[in-house]
Amino acid sequence: MVNPLTGGGIHYAMKAGKTAAHVLSNALAEDRLDAEYLALYQKLWQADFGYEIKPLILAQKVFTSPFTNVLFEIGNRDLKIQQVVSDALSEASGTSIDVKLLAARSLAVILKSAFRLP
Ligand SMILES: Cc1cc2nc3c(=O)[nH]c(=O)nc-3n(C[C@H](O)[C@H](O)[C@H](O)COP(=O)(O)OP(=O)(O)OC[C@H]3O[C@@H](n4cnc5c(N)ncnc54)[C@H](O)[C@@H]3O)c2cc1C
């Protein structure tokens, strides 16, 4: 378990560990150590916080792409972008990253710059 953007993951690991223990305990009680039953662990952690990890994977790919320098230039001009990225990197909010908001703010910065708007 790891946050693909920050490399931290202890809180994910602890949540997933609790889920794993729960599933395994039930599996032992019901004598169901087959793959089909144990796959419940995968389903449960994904339902619990998998939705947080997917946008972080996308953000990690974007932030380490050939466009990284351009994105830093764009982010440098927008306080909201800086706040969202900073919160995600510090895991301050304990949640994911709003990739759609970042894309919209980036587009706004580009358009403002292209039309020389304040
Ligand atoms: C240098 C470093 C610094 C970090 N700092 C932080 C931090 O400050 N804050 C934070 O939140 N996170 C941090 N992390 C990330 C954090 O350590 C991981 O997110 C977390 O440990 C993941 O826990 P896990 O239980 O999923 O996996 P792991 O901790 O990797 O545990 C998996 C275990 O399974 C064992 N294993 C693997 N395969 C098998 C097998 N086939 N049979 C039996 N056992 C097996 C491994 O030996 C290991 O003990 C750091 C990671 C590193 C490497």
The ligand as an SDF file (V2000), in Angstrom:
LIG
                    3D

 53 58  0  0  0  0  0  0  0  0999 V2000
   12.3500    4.5420    3.0280 C   0  0  0  0  0  0  0  0  0  0  0  0
   10.8350    4.6190    3.1890 C   0  0  0  0  0  0  0  0  0  0  0  0
   10.3000    5.6220    3.9610 C   0  0  0  0  0  0  0  0  0  0  0  0
    8.9260    5.6950    4.1290 C   0  0  0  0  0  0  0  0  0  0  0  0
    8.3880    6.7010    4.9160 N   0  0  0  0  0  0  0  0  0  0  0  0
    7.0780    6.7610    5.1050 C   0  0  0  0  0  0  0  0  0  0  0  0
    6.5140    7.7600    5.9310 C   0  0  0  0  0  0  0  0  0  0  0  0
    7.2110    8.6060    6.5240 O   0  0  0  0  0  0  0  0  0  0  0  0
    5.1730    7.8040    6.0940 N   0  0  0  0  0  0  0  0  0  0  0  0
    4.3520    6.9100    5.4730 C   0  0  0  0  0  0  0  0  0  0  0  0
    3.1170    6.9880    5.6550 O   0  0  0  0  0  0  0  0  0  0  0  0
    4.8690    5.9530    4.6770 N   0  0  0  0  0  0  0  0  0  0  0  0
    6.1980    5.8440    4.4760 C   0  0  0  0  0  0  0  0  0  0  0  0
    6.7260    4.8600    3.6700 N   0  0  0  0  0  0  0  0  0  0  0  0
    5.8040    3.9560    2.9870 C   0  0  0  0  0  0  0  0  0  0  0  0
    5.3370    2.8580    3.9410 C   0  0  0  0  0  0  0  0  0  0  0  0
    6.4630    2.2060    4.4850 O   0  0  0  0  0  0  0  0  0  0  0  0
    4.4800    1.8930    3.1270 C   0  0  0  0  0  0  0  0  0  0  0  0
    3.4320    2.5930    2.4940 O   0  0  0  0  0  0  0  0  0  0  0  0
    3.8930    0.8150    4.0400 C   0  0  0  0  0  0  0  0  0  0  0  0
    4.9040    0.1810    4.7630 O   0  0  0  0  0  0  0  0  0  0  0  0
    3.1300   -0.1890    3.1980 C   0  0  0  0  0  0  0  0  0  0  0  0
    2.6920   -1.2010    4.0730 O   0  0  0  0  0  0  0  0  0  0  0  0
    2.2390   -2.5930    3.5170 P   0  0  0  0  0  0  0  0  0  0  0  0
    1.8220   -3.3990    4.7060 O   0  0  0  0  0  0  0  0  0  0  0  0
    1.2800   -2.4340    2.3910 O   0  0  0  0  0  0  0  0  0  0  0  0
    3.5490   -3.2290    2.8580 O   0  0  0  0  0  0  0  0  0  0  0  0
    4.9520   -3.5400    3.5330 P   0  0  0  0  0  0  0  0  0  0  0  0
    5.2090   -2.6790    4.7320 O   0  0  0  0  0  0  0  0  0  0  0  0
    5.9300   -3.5160    2.4000 O   0  0  0  0  0  0  0  0  0  0  0  0
    4.7580   -5.0110    4.0880 O   0  0  0  0  0  0  0  0  0  0  0  0
    4.6930   -6.1070    3.2260 C   0  0  0  0  0  0  0  0  0  0  0  0
    5.3500   -7.2630    3.9610 C   0  0  0  0  0  0  0  0  0  0  0  0
    5.0650   -8.4610    3.2450 O   0  0  0  0  0  0  0  0  0  0  0  0
    6.2430   -9.2130    3.1930 C   0  0  0  0  0  0  0  0  0  0  0  0
    6.1290  -10.0800    2.0230 N   0  0  0  0  0  0  0  0  0  0  0  0
    6.2020   -9.7500    0.7170 C   0  0  0  0  0  0  0  0  0  0  0  0
    6.0100  -10.8270   -0.0530 N   0  0  0  0  0  0  0  0  0  0  0  0
    5.8120  -11.8660    0.7910 C   0  0  0  0  0  0  0  0  0  0  0  0
    5.5660  -13.2480    0.6040 C   0  0  0  0  0  0  0  0  0  0  0  0
    5.4540  -13.7730   -0.6280 N   0  0  0  0  0  0  0  0  0  0  0  0
    5.4020  -14.0030    1.6830 N   0  0  0  0  0  0  0  0  0  0  0  0
    5.4770  -13.4840    2.9370 C   0  0  0  0  0  0  0  0  0  0  0  0
    5.7190  -12.1730    3.1870 N   0  0  0  0  0  0  0  0  0  0  0  0
    5.8850  -11.3900    2.1170 C   0  0  0  0  0  0  0  0  0  0  0  0
    7.3700   -8.1870    3.0990 C   0  0  0  0  0  0  0  0  0  0  0  0
    8.6040   -8.7470    3.5140 O   0  0  0  0  0  0  0  0  0  0  0  0
    6.8670   -7.1140    4.0520 C   0  0  0  0  0  0  0  0  0  0  0  0
    7.2650   -7.3450    5.3860 O   0  0  0  0  0  0  0  0  0  0  0  0
    8.0840    4.7640    3.4940 C   0  0  0  0  0  0  0  0  0  0  0  0
    8.6500    3.7400    2.7010 C   0  0  0  0  0  0  0  0  0  0  0  0
   10.0080    3.6690    2.5620 C   0  0  0  0  0  0  0  0  0  0  0  0
   10.6050    2.5510    1.7140 C   0  0  0  0  0  0  0  0  0  0  0  0
  1  2  1  0
  2  3  1  0
  2 52  2  0
  3  4  2  0
  4  5  1  0
  4 50  1  0
  5  6  2  0
  6  7  1  0
  6 13  1  0
  7  8  2  0
  7  9  1  0
  9 10  1  0
 10 11  2  0
 10 12  1  0
 12 13  2  0
 13 14  1  0
 14 15  1  0
 14 50  1  0
 15 16  1  0
 16 17  1  0
 16 18  1  0
 18 19  1  0
 18 20  1  0
 20 21  1  0
 20 22  1  0
 22 23  1  0
 23 24  1  0
 24 25  2  0
 24 26  1  0
 24 27  1  0
 27 28  1  0
 28 29  2  0
 28 30  1  0
 28 31  1  0
 31 32  1  0
 32 33  1  0
 33 34  1  0
 33 48  1  0
 34 35  1  0
 35 36  1  0
 35 46  1  0
 36 37  1  0
 36 45  1  0
 37 38  2  0
 38 39  1  0
 39 40  1  0
 39 45  2  0
 40 41  1  0
 40 42  2  0
 42 43  1  0
 43 44  2  0
 44 45  1  0
 46 47  1  0
 46 48  1  0
 48 49  1  0
 50 51  2  0
 51 52  1  0
 52 53  1  0
M  END
$$$$
